[in-house]
Amino acid sequence: MALGRLLHGDPQATTPGITIGPARAYEALGTLFFGGRRRRVFSGLVALSGARPGDRVLDVGCGPGYLTRLVAAAVAPDGSTVGIDPSPTVIEYARRKNRNAHCSFALGTAEALDARDGSFDVVVSSLMLHHLPAKLQPTALGEMFRVLRPGGRLLVADFRPPRSRIGRHLVGALAGPAMEHNPVNLLDGLIGEAGFTVHARGDIHPWLRYVQASRPEASASDAAGAAR
């Protein structure tokens, strides 16, 4: 299906996951997909992430960088935001669109993040997790946990299939089974099993389910061990 190829493009050698299709077409589709509410929806995700001026933020599976750029504006003037994606063409597009000196984009995979332990205050990820095989999703969330500092905040948002059978079949026909059967009800459990403390979850009209979480603060014994 043509739409399915835009949402889930060709595999990359760097990851077993599926990347998105042509960046420009994906951007146009995103505008249509959210029915004119795209900026409001993604601005809502920025607010839910808790990103504040001065924060270091990582956007995992950033695609063309729409959310990355909004987060970068929220952490200005002293913060920084990095978006990573496995698709070279998507990253090239995101770099061309970017006008913020404190926002950058790099090739990378969710299951093997090229970042130091505890190097970010906030990690966000939107419409990415369903691109990964189920067996790699815990690995990706474990990597997000690793690169967050203790007390750091996580926001994951993913596609919520329609509740009606007809709606799900329509999504499947247009975009494929990854979106038709996306098990967003499992997000809480996956995130909790990765070590995060889940604080809130909910739906954002029309298509998203989100989970807010944080990496627990280091205990006194952990801090003492790290100092030795």
ABEGO torsion letter per residue (X at the ends): XAAAAAABBBBBAABABBBBBBAAAAAAAAAAAAGGAAAAAAAAAAAAAGBBBGBBBBBBGAEAGAAAAAAAAAAOAABBBBBBBABAAAAAAAAAABABAABBBBBEBAABBBBBBGABABBBBBGAAAABBAAAAAAAAAAAAAABBBGBBBBBBBBBBBABAAAAAAAAAAAEAAAAABBAAAAAAAAAAAGBBBABBEBBOAABBBBBBBBBBBBAAAAAAAAX
